[in-house]
Amino acid sequence: MELTLDELKDLIQTLDASSLREFSVNEGEYTLHLSKNEAPTVVTQTQTPTGPAPVAAPESAPVTDAPVVEPTGTYITAPLVGTVYLRPNPDAEPFVQVGGHVNAGDQVALIEAMKLMTPIKSDVSGTIKQVLVADEDMVDYEMNLFEIIPD
């Protein structure tokens, strides 16, 4: 399968005008993947907290920050690609807040994918240390959503 530049431009314009977020074609050795998702932003956000932490930790408080942050944190990750909602409806309070306690099985968010709402539940009991996404952010598969300090 071969595409001309005009055919490829038409595919890109069609995807851009549609409600689809991603499009893939695999035929033999030919692979084409088009996506509206902003994956580089997610990678940058993931690397930014990791990069400064080791640099700042030795200068300010090497013993206090490093053991508390990395060994004790457990993450709730996105089980699918979609839009994350941190509250049940726009007028309601968030499911959880930083410093709040959750039990295993408590709902902490919703992810909408293809007009289906999937409840996101905590696997562990503990205290919410960080909310790593904003309401209505686009999230990728296995992206960290919350950091929890287990009980």
N, C-alpha and C positions, 0 to 999 in steps of 0.2 A: 504494500500500500504506500503510495506516495501522494503528497499534497503539494500543490503549488502555493506560492506565497499568497495569492489572492484567496484561495480556498482556506488557508490558515487564518487569514484576516477575517474572512466571513465567519468562521467558527468562533473566533474570539469575540466578534461583535454579537453573535447570536447568544453566546454564553453571558456576555455582559448585560444584554437586554432581558435575559431570562431570570427566573427565580432560583435556578440551580446555583450551587456554590462551587461544585467541582465537576469535571468531565474527564473521563479516561477512555482511551482506545488502545487495545493490545491486539496486534495481528502479526503473528510470526515474530520476527525480530524488531518490528516497528512498534514503538510505544509513544503515546502522546498523553500528557496529563496537563490539563488547564485547571486553575483554581483561583477563586476570588478571595480565598482566605489569606490573611496576612501572617504567614508563618514566620517570616524574619522578625517581626515584632515580638512574637512569643519567645523565640530563641534569645533575643536581646534581653528580655525581661528575666529569663531564666539565668543567663550568664551574669547580669548586672549584680544581683544579690550575692552570687557565689564569688565573683571577682573581688569586690571591695571587702568582704568579710575577712578573708585571710590577711589582707593588707592592714585593715583597721584593727584587727584583733591583737597582733603583736605590739602595736603602738599604744593602744588605750588599755585593754584589759585582756591579756591572752588567756588566763586561766578561767576567768569568770564567763566570758562570752562563748568561747568555743565549745566547752563541754555541755553547756545548757542548750545551745542552739541545735547542734547536729545530732547527738545521741538520743535526746528525748523526744524530738519531733516526729510525729507520724503524719502522713499526708492523705487527704481524701482527694482522689484523682477523678477526672472525667472519664466515664465509661464509653463515651461516644463523642463525635464532633457535633457541635450545635451552638445554640445561644443559651447562656446561663442566666437564670433568674434567681436572685438571692431572697426574694420575697414571694409569697403566694399570689399576690395581686399588687398593682401599682400603689394602692392606698394603704397596704398593710405594713406592719413592722417586718424587718428581715427575719428569716428562719432562725439565724444565729448571729451573734455579735462577738467581737473580740472580748475575751474574758468570760464569756458565757460557758456554761457547762452543757455537754451533750452526752447522751447515753448511746450505747451501741443500738443501731436501728432507728435512731432519730433522723428525721428528714432535715437536711441542711440546705438544700437548693433544688432547683428544677433545671433540666436541660431540654430545650425544644429542638427537635430535629424532624424535619419533614412534617410539620404541624402536629407532631406527637410530643406530649410532655412526659418526660421520664424523671421520676423522683430520685434524688441523690441522697443516700443515707450514709450515716457514719458507721464504720465497721468497729470502732472502738469507743469506749467511754473516756471522757477527758475534758480539758478546757481548751477552747479555741484560742490559739496563740496568734494566728494571722489569717486574714481573709486575703487570698492572693489574686482575686479577680474582682472586677466591678460588675454591678448589675447590668445585664444585657450585653456582656462581652461575648465575643466569639471564642469558643474554646476548642482545642484539639484533643484527640484521643490520648488518654493518660496524662493530660496536663494537670499540674497540681492546682487545686482549688482552695483548700484550707490546710493549715498546719494545726495539729492538735497535740497537746501535751497529755499523754495517757495518764489515767489515774493509777 
